[in-house]
């Protein structure tokens, strides 16, 4: 027997007459009312008997199934009926509609399909968009299509946009300057308390302590807002055994079963209190009996689409002011409440006013396909509150063209119509339709069900495991999704779209990884051989738990990924065999010959490589070819080792030093032959001389000599010999080698006796640069360094002579070296 709820007075009641009057005189309106004012359940019932409705239905859109179910049950209870009588429910799972239904509560995605299938909305008199501030892609599209239908097909259609926190003026302008009806009253007052949490502390630790503090401070049940399922699980672990015997912990998020969600929403038993740990699913259109305390982390999990690799990843971000106001309002739905916020009061003003519209950061392929089915090639011609970004539209158009859903002119194709007929994202729809062509629609549909219904089959990253668990589950949500998947399979089989992949078989598609590759060919991935790391065809990296059996597979196909763009955590994937990859990838596989320099062995290695994007499918060694390109690779590799590793002869080393000396002495006419300069240009000077060489060990000094020959123009070679000779002739006739490498100036090390009689200092560079003389004793030990030999004879020689003549008495140490004949010999014995 249905329980009739007495319609206790609510703040919205005072503005309902104005709302009724507004819609009697116009086709659109905006209703803004605070959380708990009662707009969700009161407004549809107030409009039910309006003459303009003419026995047509009211469609009420809710952002989530939980909110839709709660709104339907509450309105039905107000009428003393069951859901499915006057008030019906149409969601992906568990629809209840009858011939008596006048108000249909639907999720936003369901409405988009309803209007696309029936643009006139036959039998519908009004469409109410509840909690529009959440700005989901489906709500934006649904409103754009409803406005287009109203303008061209249904002038009598009423459109009402409702929200607790909304930029009412902007929405009113979109609706053609529609009137804004605003309710100022709140159900009950809510006291706000701030806790400035430690930025270095983990959010689950801070939230657990805040919840315990709130439980100690006030009576009543607690609704705590956390960004995601993982944080909910960790907070529940920290609270276990600490909340007291009179309190129960109840998680609340989308992947739970209906029974588990109902347990969180229904009132606590007498004498007990409840701690509901929820995601943003509990922000709006939901009353949780007994809750008068809200603890808000201030965080949300939001999807961010990356057009470059076609992936949507979830990121944790600060919630908007609109969202935190919605959350705060949950505390005052049934009685005065308290809201604890885990941030400083001043930080509230810095929050974004409203959540960013999903249309600005989402994969738009589904929206674009829906618009093409509507007959609109460019979605920007429709009335969106925020226009779809051109870059995201271009990426979506490219994807749909690859999937065969759009033709070159952007019109929907028969394949596109088959994809749109399935209530799935285009990639998954393409997977199911293609699989249907070889008799594997059922398997593909079940995989699609596991992917779109979070938590189905468990939470293992291995989708094969989740499929097996899903197959064994027979009750509740799993049974509903299985029946839904069967319907998708039948729909795809009726489409009769022949697969365009030669060699594709149903047996091959028995592998979940092969099925996924039909939807995500760009996410086939190969193991990097360590720590569960993989690289995908699109170049993005991902990581599995190394303990997972899936981490030991060579190839997988990734369906779900979270984390940074550089390296994400793989949440859902399945193994795929090499034969399936060869069949499915087809012409996208390339074969190349790669030649690389192996630093460890200092050798060239050649291999034949087959690649699929950034993934290497296989390789085999090849002989290294004798050509200029290979020589360039070797030259670059040798430069990386360091040019000092090359087998330079002493003469070559000196030759480079002589050129360097003249470059420093005279300027840029002389080439730069430093290691740095040569290392940056090995392809031009070294490579031509080492064609046919395969590694460092095969390069010879003769090769280097040929390479160096081309570096000095003929016009400079004679000057090199004249201005920077290899040797210097001294008065004894000895030819002494010049050291150009000892420093910035050339050095001549010579015994002092060989310079007797020399009255000028030796110089190079056309006489401009003096040679640094290292004067040696007869034992070839240095006794003096000078850049002025005549000055040395006149000055320091006397001191050197005095010191040396006793040590080397058989060698001449004249008082006047300028008048002494140079010699290489000692004095005869006895003289």
C-alpha positions in Angstrom: 0.0 0.0 0.0 1.6 3.3 -1.1 2.3 5.8 1.7 1.0 9.3 1.1 3.3 12.0 2.2 1.7 15.1 3.6 2.8 18.1 1.5 4.3 20.1 4.4 4.8 23.8 3.5 8.1 24.5 1.7 9.7 27.8 0.6 9.0 27.1 -3.1 5.2 27.3 -2.4 5.3 31.1 -2.2 6.5 31.5 -5.8 4.6 28.6 -7.5 1.6 30.9 -8.4 4.0 33.2 -10.2 5.6 30.3 -12.0 2.2 29.0 -13.0 1.2 32.4 -14.3 4.5 32.9 -16.2 4.1 29.6 -18.1 0.5 30.4 -18.9 1.7 33.5 -20.7 4.9 32.3 -22.2 6.8 29.2 -23.4 9.9 29.4 -21.2 11.0 30.3 -17.7 13.9 30.0 -15.3 13.3 28.9 -11.7 16.0 29.6 -9.1 15.5 28.3 -5.6 17.9 27.4 -2.8 18.7 23.8 -1.9 15.8 22.2 0.0 13.2 24.8 -1.2 11.2 21.9 -2.9 11.4 22.9 -6.5 12.2 19.4 -7.8 9.0 17.8 -6.5 6.7 20.7 -6.1 7.0 22.4 -9.5 6.0 19.4 -11.7 3.0 18.7 -9.5 1.9 22.3 -9.5 1.9 22.3 -13.4 0.1 19.0 -13.8 -3.4 20.4 -14.2 -2.6 23.5 -16.3 -4.9 24.0 -19.3 -2.0 24.5 -21.8 -0.7 21.0 -20.8 -3.9 19.5 -22.4 -3.3 16.1 -20.9 0.2 15.9 -22.3 3.1 14.7 -20.2 5.7 16.6 -18.2 9.3 15.4 -18.6 11.5 16.2 -15.6 15.2 15.8 -16.2 17.6 14.8 -13.4 21.4 14.6 -13.6 21.6 11.1 -12.1 19.6 7.9 -11.7 19.7 8.2 -7.9 18.3 11.7 -8.0 15.7 10.7 -10.6 14.5 7.7 -8.6 14.3 9.8 -5.4 12.3 12.6 -7.1 9.9 10.1 -8.6 9.3 8.2 -5.3 8.8 11.4 -3.4 6.2 12.9 -5.9 4.4 9.5 -6.1 4.3 9.4 -2.3 2.8 12.9 -2.2 0.0 11.6 -4.4 -0.4 8.4 -2.4 0.6 6.4 -5.4 3.4 4.1 -6.5 6.1 5.0 -9.1 4.7 4.1 -12.5 1.2 5.5 -11.9 0.9 9.3 -12.3 4.6 9.7 -11.8 6.8 7.4 -13.8 10.5 6.8 -14.0 12.6 6.2 -17.2 16.3 5.5 -16.6 18.8 3.1 -18.1 17.9 0.5 -15.5 14.5 0.0 -13.8 12.1 2.2 -15.8 8.5 2.3 -14.5 6.0 3.8 -17.0 2.3 3.2 -17.5 -0.6 4.5 -19.6 -1.6 6.6 -16.6 1.8 8.3 -16.3 1.6 12.1 -16.6 5.1 13.0 -15.2 8.1 11.2 -16.4 11.3 11.6 -14.4 14.2 10.8 -16.7 18.0 11.1 -16.7 19.5 13.6 -19.0 21.0 11.1 -21.3 17.6 9.3 -21.7 16.0 12.6 -22.7 18.5 13.3 -25.4 17.6 9.9 -27.0 13.9 10.6 -26.6 14.0 13.9 -28.5 16.4 12.6 -31.2 14.0 9.7 -31.8 10.9 11.9 -31.7 11.9 15.6 -32.5 8.3 16.7 -32.0 8.1 15.2 -28.6 4.7 13.8 -29.3 2.5 13.8 -26.2 4.9 16.0 -24.2 3.7 19.4 -23.1 6.6 20.6 -20.9 10.3 19.8 -20.3 11.8 20.7 -17.0 15.6 20.7 -16.7 16.4 20.3 -13.0 19.8 21.1 -11.4 20.9 22.7 -14.7 23.9 24.3 -12.9 25.7 20.9 -13.1 26.0 21.6 -16.9 26.5 18.1 -18.1 27.0 17.4 -21.8 23.6 15.7 -22.0 21.7 18.5 -20.3 23.3 21.1 -22.6 22.5 19.0 -25.7 19.0 18.3 -24.4 18.2 21.9 -23.9 19.7 22.9 -27.3 17.6 20.3 -29.1 14.4 21.3 -27.1 14.9 24.9 -28.0 15.4 24.0 -31.6 12.3 21.8 -31.6 10.3 24.6 -29.9 11.4 27.1 -32.5 10.7 25.0 -35.5 8.1 22.3 -34.6 6.5 22.9 -31.2 5.7 26.5 -30.4 3.4 25.2 -27.6 6.2 23.3 -25.8 7.0 24.8 -22.4 10.6 24.7 -21.2 11.5 25.3 -17.6 15.2 25.4 -16.4 15.6 25.0 -12.6 18.5 25.2 -10.2 19.5 26.2 -6.7 22.7 27.9 -7.9 22.5 29.2 -11.4 23.4 32.2 -13.5 19.8 32.9 -14.1 20.2 36.0 -16.3 22.5 34.1 -18.7 20.2 31.2 -19.0 17.2 33.5 -19.4 18.9 35.2 -22.3 19.5 31.8 -23.9 15.8 31.1 -23.6 14.9 34.3 -25.4 14.9 36.6 -22.4 12.6 34.3 -20.5 11.3 35.5 -17.1 13.3 34.5 -14.0 11.2 33.3 -11.0 13.3 33.3 -7.9 12.6 31.9 -4.4 14.6 33.5 -1.6 13.3 31.3 1.2 15.4 28.4 2.7 13.9 25.3 4.3 16.1 25.7 7.5 19.1 27.7 8.5 22.5 26.2 8.2 25.5 27.3 10.3 28.8 27.1 8.5 32.1 26.2 10.3 35.5 26.3 8.7 38.5 24.0 9.3 41.7 25.2 7.6 43.2 21.8 6.9 46.9 21.1 6.6 47.8 21.1 2.9 50.4 18.4 3.5 47.9 16.0 5.1 46.1 13.4 3.0 42.5 14.3 2.4 41.2 11.1 3.8 43.0 11.7 7.1 41.7 15.3 7.3 38.1 14.2 6.5 38.1 11.3 9.0 39.2 13.7 11.8 36.7 16.3 10.7 33.8 13.8 10.7 34.7 12.5 14.1 34.8 16.1 15.4 31.4 16.8 13.9 29.9 13.7 15.5 31.2 14.8 18.9 30.0 18.4 18.5 26.4 17.9 17.4 23.6 15.4 17.2 22.3 14.0 13.9 23.5 12.0 10.9 26.4 13.2 8.8 26.7 13.6 5.0 30.4 13.9 4.0 31.4 14.9 0.4 34.5 13.3 -1.0 35.9 13.5 -4.6 35.7 9.8 -5.4 35.2 6.1 -4.6 38.8 5.5 -3.6 38.7 8.3 -1.0 35.4 7.1 0.3 36.9 3.6 0.9 39.9 5.0 2.7 37.9 7.3 4.9 35.6 4.4 5.8 38.6 2.4 6.8 39.9 5.2 9.0 36.5 5.6 10.7 35.9 1.9 11.3 35.5 1.3 15.0 35.8 5.0 15.9 32.3 6.4 15.2 30.7 4.7 18.2 28.2 1.9 18.5 25.2 4.1 17.6 26.6 5.1 14.2 26.8 3.2 10.9 29.0 4.1 7.9 27.2 4.1 4.5 29.1 4.8 1.3 27.1 6.4 -1.6 28.4 6.6 -5.2 27.2 5.7 -8.6 28.8 2.3 -9.0 26.9 0.8 -6.0 23.8 -1.3 -6.4 20.4 0.2 -5.9 20.0 -1.7 -2.6 23.3 -0.3 -1.4 22.3 3.2 -2.5 18.9 2.8 -0.8 20.7 1.8 2.5 22.6 5.1 2.4 19.6 7.2 1.6 17.0 5.8 4.0 16.7 7.1 7.6 18.8 5.6 10.3 16.9 3.3 12.7 15.7 4.8 16.0 18.4 5.8 18.3 21.1 5.5 15.7 22.9 7.9 13.4 24.4 7.5 10.0 27.7 8.7 8.4 27.1 8.8 4.6 30.3 9.1 2.6 29.3 10.4 -0.8 30.6 11.8 -4.0 28.9 14.7 -5.8 26.0 12.2 -6.5 24.5 13.5 -3.3 24.8 17.2 -4.1 21.3 17.8 -5.6 17.7 16.6 -5.8 18.2 14.2 -3.0 17.0 14.2 0.6 18.7 11.9 3.1 16.5 11.7 6.1 18.1 12.5 9.4 21.1 14.4 7.9 21.7 17.7 9.6 25.5 17.8 9.4 27.5 18.2 6.2 31.3 17.8 6.1 32.7 19.1 2.8 36.2 18.3 1.5 35.7 21.0 -1.1 37.0 18.7 -3.8 35.4 17.1 -6.9 36.4 14.6 -9.5 35.9 16.0 -12.9 36.5 14.6 -16.4 39.1 16.2 -18.6 39.3 15.2 -22.3 42.6 15.2 -24.1 41.9 15.6 -27.8 45.5 14.8 -28.7 45.2 11.1 -27.6 41.4 10.7 -27.4 41.4 9.9 -23.7 39.2 11.3 -21.0 40.9 11.3 -17.6 39.5 12.1 -14.2 41.2 14.8 -12.2 40.6 16.1 -8.7 39.8 19.8 -8.6 38.4 22.4 -6.2 34.6 22.4 -6.3 32.8 25.5 -7.5 31.0 27.9 -5.2 27.7 26.7 -6.7 28.6 23.1 -5.8 29.7 23.9 -2.2 26.5 25.9 -1.7 24.5 22.9 -2.9 26.4 20.6 -0.5 25.8 23.1 2.4 22.1 23.1 1.6 21.9 19.3 2.2 22.3 20.0 6.0 19.1 22.1 6.1 16.7 20.0 4.2 14.6 18.7 7.1 15.8 20.8 10.1 18.4 23.4 11.1 21.9 22.1 10.3 25.7 22.6 10.4 28.1 22.5 7.5 31.8 21.9 8.2 34.1 23.1 5.4 37.8 21.9 5.2 39.1 25.3 4.0 39.5 28.8 5.3 36.5 31.0 5.1 38.4 33.5 2.9 39.1 30.8 0.3 35.5 30.5 -0.6 35.6 33.8 -2.5 38.4 32.4 -4.7 36.3 29.4 -5.9 35.0 29.4 -9.4 31.4 30.7 -9.3 30.0 27.7 -11.3 31.3 24.3 -12.4 32.9 24.4 -15.8 30.5 23.2 -18.4 31.3 19.6 -19.5 30.9 20.7 -23.1 34.1 22.7 -22.8 36.3 19.8 -21.6 34.6 16.6 -23.0 34.8 14.2 -25.9 32.3 15.7 -28.3 32.0 12.7 -30.7 28.7 11.6 -29.3 27.3 15.1 -29.4 28.5 15.6 -33.0 26.9 12.3 -34.1 23.6 13.2 -32.4 23.6 16.6 -34.0 24.3 15.0 -37.4 21.3 12.8 -36.8 19.3 15.9 -35.9 20.3 17.3 -39.3 22.8 19.9 -38.0 26.4 19.5 -39.3 27.8 22.3 -37.1 26.6 22.1 -33.5 27.6 25.7 -33.0 24.5 26.8 -34.9 22.3 25.4 -32.1 21.6 27.4 -28.9 24.2 26.2 -26.4 24.9 28.2 -23.3 28.6 27.6 -24.1 29.5 26.9 -27.7 31.4 23.7 -28.3 35.2 24.4 -28.8 36.3 24.2 -32.4 39.3 22.0 -31.7 37.3 19.4 -29.8 34.7 19.4 -32.6 37.4 18.9 -35.2 38.8 16.0 -33.2 35.4 14.5 -32.8 34.7 14.9 -36.6 38.0 13.1 -37.4 37.1 10.2 -35.0 33.6 9.8 -36.4 35.0 9.9 -40.0 37.5 7.1 -39.1 34.7 5.1 -37.5 32.6 5.5 -40.7 29.9 7.5 -38.8 30.2 10.6 -40.9 31.0 11.2 -44.6 33.4 13.7 -46.0 30.8 16.4 -45.8 30.0 15.7 -42.2 26.6 14.0 -42.9 25.6 10.9 -41.0 26.1 7.7 -42.8 24.2 4.4 -42.6 27.0 3.2 -40.3 26.6 6.4 -38.2 22.9 5.8 -37.9 23.6 2.2 -36.7 26.1 3.7 -34.1 23.6 6.3 -32.9 20.8 3.7 -32.6 22.8 2.2 -29.7 22.8 4.2 -26.4 26.6 3.9 -26.2 29.6 6.2 -26.9 30.5 6.1 -30.6 33.6 4.0 -30.0 31.8 1.3 -28.1 28.9 1.4 -30.5 31.3 0.8 -33.4 32.8 -2.2 -31.4 29.3 -3.7 -31.0 28.2 -3.1 -34.6 31.4 -4.4 -36.1 31.3 -7.5 -33.9 27.7 -8.1 -34.9 28.9 -8.5 -38.5 30.7 -11.7 -37.6 28.2 -13.0 -35.0 29.9 -11.7 -31.9 27.4 -8.9 -30.9 26.5 -10.5 -27.6 30.0 -10.7 -26.4 30.7 -7.1 -27.5 27.6 -5.8 -25.8 28.4 -7.5 -22.5 31.9 -5.9 -22.6 30.2 -2.5 -23.4 27.9 -3.0 -20.4 30.9 -3.6 -18.1 32.5 -0.4 -19.4 29.6 2.0 -19.2 28.2 0.7 -15.8 30.9 1.4 -13.3 31.6 -1.3 -10.8 29.9 -4.0 -12.8 31.8 -7.3 -12.5 34.0 -5.8 -9.7 36.9 -3.4 -10.0 39.7 -5.5 -11.3 41.8 -3.8 -14.0 41.6 -7.0 -16.0 38.4 -6.7 -18.0 38.4 -10.4 -18.8 38.0 -11.1 -15.1 35.2 -8.5 -14.8 33.4 -10.1 -17.8 33.6 -13.5 -16.2 32.2 -12.2 -12.9 29.5 -10.4 -14.8 28.5 -13.6 -16.5 28.1 -15.3 -13.2 26.0 -12.6 -11.6 22.3 -13.2 -12.0 20.5 -10.7 -9.8 20.0 -7.0 -9.3 21.9 -4.6 -11.4 23.9 -7.3 -13.3 20.7 -8.9 -14.5 19.3 -5.6 -15.6 22.4 -4.8 -17.5 22.6 -8.2 -19.1 19.1 -7.7 -20.5 20.1 -4.3 -21.7 23.2 -5.7 -23.4 21.0 -8.4 -25.1 18.9 -5.5 -26.5 22.0 -3.7 -27.8 23.1 -6.9 -29.5 19.8 -7.5 -31.2 19.8 -3.8 -32.4 23.3 -4.2 -33.8 22.4 -7.4 -35.6 19.5 -5.7 -37.3 21.8 -3.0 -38.6 23.6 -5.5 -40.9 26.8 -3.5 -41.3 29.4 -5.7 -42.9 32.8 -5.6 -41.1 35.5 -3.9 -43.2 38.3 -5.9 -41.6 39.5 -8.9 -43.7 40.1 -12.1 -41.7 38.0 -10.9 -38.7 36.2 -13.9 -37.1 33.9 -14.4 -34.1 36.5 -16.7 -32.6 39.1 -13.9 -32.7 36.7 -11.6 -30.9 36.2 -14.0 -28.1 39.3 -12.2 -26.6 38.1 -9.0 -24.8 41.3 -7.3 -25.8 40.5 -7.9 -29.5 37.0 -6.5 -29.0 38.5 -3.4 -27.3 40.8 -2.9 -30.2 37.7 -2.4 -32.4 36.8 0.6 -30.2 40.3 1.8 -29.2 42.8 0.8 -31.9 45.0 3.8 -30.7 45.2 2.2 -27.2 46.8 -1.2 -28.1 49.8 -1.2 -25.8 53.0 -3.1 -25.4 54.8 -3.9 -22.1 58.0 -2.1 -21.5 59.2 -5.2 -19.6 59.3 -3.7 -16.1 57.1 -2.6 -13.3 53.8 -3.1 -15.2 54.7 -0.2 -17.5 53.1 -0.1 -21.0 53.2 2.3 -24.0 50.2 2.7 -26.2 49.9 3.2 -30.0 49.1 6.9 -29.4 52.4 7.3 -27.5 50.9 7.7 -24.0 52.3 5.6 -21.1 50.3 3.7 -18.6 51.0 1.5 -15.7 49.4 -1.6 -14.1 49.9 -3.0 -10.7 53.1 -5.1 -11.1 51.5 -7.9 -9.0 48.6 -8.2 -11.6 48.7 -11.1 -14.0 47.7 -8.7 -16.7 51.0 -6.8 -16.1 52.9 -9.8 -17.4 51.2 -9.8 -20.8 53.1 -8.6 -23.8 50.2 -6.8 -25.5 47.0 -5.3 -24.0 44.3 -3.0 -25.1 43.5 -0.1 -22.7 39.9 1.1 -22.1 40.2 3.2 -19.0 43.1 5.3 -17.7 43.5 7.8 -14.9 46.3 10.1 -14.0 48.7 12.5 -15.7 49.2 12.8 -19.4 52.8 11.5 -19.1 52.0 8.3 -17.3 48.6 7.1 -16.2 47.2 4.3 -14.0 45.4 1.7 -16.1 42.0 1.0 -14.6 40.6 -1.3 -17.3 42.4 -3.3 -20.0 42.5 -6.8 -21.5 45.2 -9.0 -23.1 45.3 -9.2 -26.9 47.2 -11.7 -29.0 49.6 -10.8 -31.8 47.4 -12.5 -34.5 44.5 -10.3 -33.5 46.7 -7.2 -33.7 47.9 -8.1 -37.2 44.3 -8.6 -38.3 42.7 -5.6 -36.7 45.5 -3.1 -37.3 45.9 -4.0 -41.0 47.4 -1.2 -43.1 48.3 0.8 -40.0 51.3 -1.5 -39.4 54.5 -0.2 -40.9 57.8 -2.1 -41.6 61.1 -0.2 -41.5 64.8 -0.8 -41.2 66.3 0.9 -38.2 70.0 1.5 -37.7 71.0 2.6 -34.3 74.3 3.2 -32.5 74.7 1.0 -29.5 76.6 3.0 -26.9 77.5 0.0 -24.7 79.4 -1.8 -27.6 80.2 1.4 -29.6 78.8 -0.4 -32.6 76.0 0.1 -35.2 73.1 -2.3 -34.9 70.6 -2.8 -37.8 67.2 -4.4 -37.4 64.0 -4.8 -39.3 61.1 -3.4 -37.2 57.3 -3.7 -37.5 55.5 -0.9 -35.7 51.9 0.1 -34.9 52.2 3.8 -34.0 54.5 4.0 -31.0 54.3 0.3 -30.3 56.9 -2.1 -31.7 55.3 -5.4 -32.8 58.5 -7.3 -33.7 62.1 -6.9 -34.8 65.0 -9.0 -36.2 68.7 -8.2 -36.7 70.1 -7.3 -40.1 73.5 -6.6 -41.5 74.6 -3.0 -41.4 74.5 -1.4 -44.9 77.3 0.5 -46.4 75.8 3.9 -47.2 76.0 7.6 -46.3 73.0 7.5 -44.0 74.4 4.7 -41.9 77.7 6.6 -41.8 75.9 9.7 -40.5 74.3 7.6 -37.7 77.7 6.2 -36.8 79.2 9.7 -36.8 76.5 11.0 -34.5 77.0 8.0 -32.2 80.8 8.6 -32.0 80.2 12.2 -31.2 78.0 11.1 -28.3 80.8 9.0 -27.0 83.2 11.9 -27.1 85.7 12.8 -29.8 88.5 12.0 -27.5 87.6 8.3 -28.0 88.6 8.5 -31.7 92.0 7.1 -32.7 93.7 10.4 -33.4 97.4 10.2 -34.3 99.8 12.6 -32.5 100.3 14.5 -35.8 96.5 14.9 -36.2 96.1 16.1 -32.7 98.9 18.7 -33.2 97.4 19.7 -36.6 94.1 20.6 -34.9 96.0 22.5 -32.2 98.0 24.5 -34.8 94.7 25.5 -36.5 93.2 26.4 -33.2 96.3 28.6 -32.3 96.0 30.5 -35.6 92.2 30.9 -35.1 92.8 32.5 -31.7 95.6 34.6 -33.0 94.1 35.8 -36.2 90.3 35.3 -36.0 87.4 33.7 -37.9 89.2 33.0 -41.2 90.5 29.8 -39.6 87.9 27.0 -38.9 86.8 26.1 -35.4 88.2 22.5 -34.8 87.4 22.3 -31.1 85.8 19.1 -29.8 82.5 21.0 -29.3 82.4 22.4 -32.8 83.4 19.1 -34.5 80.9 17.1 -32.3 78.1 19.3 -33.6 78.9 18.7 -37.3 80.1 15.1 -37.6 77.5 14.4 -40.3 79.3 16.8 -42.7 83.0 16.3 -41.9 83.3 12.8 -40.4 80.6 10.7 -42.0 81.9 10.9 -45.6 85.2 9.4 -44.5 83.8 6.5 -42.5 81.3 5.0 -45.0 81.5 1.2 -44.6 82.7 1.4 -41.0 80.4 -0.2 -38.4 81.8 0.9 -35.0 84.5 2.8 -33.1 86.9 -0.2 -33.4 86.8 -0.1 -37.2 87.6 3.7 -37.5 91.3 4.3 -38.3 93.6 7.3 -38.1 93.7 7.3 -41.8 89.9 7.8 -41.9 90.3 10.7 -39.6 93.1 12.1 -41.8 90.8 12.0 -44.8 88.1 13.7 -42.7 90.4 16.4 -41.5 91.6 17.1 -45.0 88.4 18.7 -46.0 88.2 21.1 -43.0 91.0 23.5 -44.1 90.8 25.4 -47.4 93.7 25.1 -49.7 94.3 28.8 -49.4 95.1 28.4 -45.7 97.3 25.2 -45.8 100.5 27.0 -46.9 100.0 29.7 -44.3 99.5 27.0 -41.7 102.9 25.6 -42.5 104.5 29.0 -42.5 102.8 30.6 -39.5 102.3 27.6 -37.3 105.0 25.0 -38.2 105.3 21.7 -36.5 109.0 22.3 -35.6 111.3 25.3 -35.0 114.9 25.4 -36.1 117.3 26.5 -33.3 120.9 27.8 -33.8 122.4 24.4 -33.4 120.4 23.2 -36.4 118.1 21.0 -34.3 114.5 20.9 -35.4 112.5 21.1 -32.1 108.8 20.1 -32.1 106.4 22.9 -31.0 103.8 22.0 -28.4 100.5 23.7 -29.3 98.5 21.8 -26.8 100.1 22.8 -23.6 98.0 26.0 -23.3 96.8 29.0 -25.2 100.3 29.8 -26.4 102.7 27.5 -28.3 105.6 26.1 -26.2 109.2 25.2 -27.3 111.1 23.1 -24.8 114.8 23.4 -25.6 118.2 23.0 -23.8 119.5 26.5 -23.1 123.0 25.7 -24.7 121.3 25.3 -28.1 120.2 28.9 -28.0 123.6 30.6 -27.4 124.1 33.4 -29.8 120.4 33.9 -30.5 119.6 37.6 -30.0 115.9 37.6 -30.9 113.0 35.8 -29.4 111.3 33.1 -31.6 107.8 34.0 -32.8 104.9 32.4 -34.8 101.8 33.7 -36.6 103.8 35.9 -38.9 105.9 37.2 -36.0 102.9 38.4 -34.0 102.9 35.7 -31.2 106.1 34.9 -29.2 106.8 31.3 -28.5 106.9 30.4 -24.8 110.4 29.1 -24.2 110.8 26.3 -21.6 114.6 26.5 -21.2 116.0 23.2 -20.1 119.1 22.0 -18.3 121.5 19.4 -19.9 119.3 16.8 -18.0 116.2 18.2 -19.8 114.9 19.7 -16.6 113.2 23.1 -16.8 115.3 26.0 -15.4 113.4 29.0 -16.8 110.3 30.0 -18.7 110.5 33.2 -20.8 108.7 35.1 -23.5 111.8 37.5 -23.9 115.0 35.6 -24.6 117.2 38.7 -25.1 115.9 40.0 -21.8 116.7 36.7 -20.2 120.3 36.8 -21.4 120.7 40.3 -20.0 119.0 39.6 -16.7 118.2 36.2 -15.2 121.0 34.3 -17.0 123.6 35.3 -14.5 121.7 33.7 -11.6 120.9 30.6 -13.7 124.6 30.3 -14.7 125.7 30.6 -11.1 123.3 27.8 -10.0 123.8 25.5 -13.0 127.6 25.5 -13.6 128.2 23.6 -10.4 125.7 21.0 -11.2 126.7 20.5 -14.8 130.4 21.4 -14.9 131.0 19.6 -18.2 128.5 21.9 -20.0 129.3 25.5 -21.0 127.9 28.3 -18.9 129.5 31.4 -20.4 129.2 34.9 -18.9 128.1 36.2 -22.3 125.8 33.7 -24.0 125.3 35.9 -27.0 129.0 35.6 -28.0 129.1 31.8 -27.3 128.6 29.3 -30.1 125.5 27.1 -29.6 126.1 23.5 -28.8 124.4 20.2 -28.3 127.4 18.6 -26.7 129.2 18.6 -23.4 132.9 19.7 -23.1 135.4 16.9 -23.6 136.7 15.3 -20.3 139.6 17.0 -18.8 138.9 20.5 -20.2 
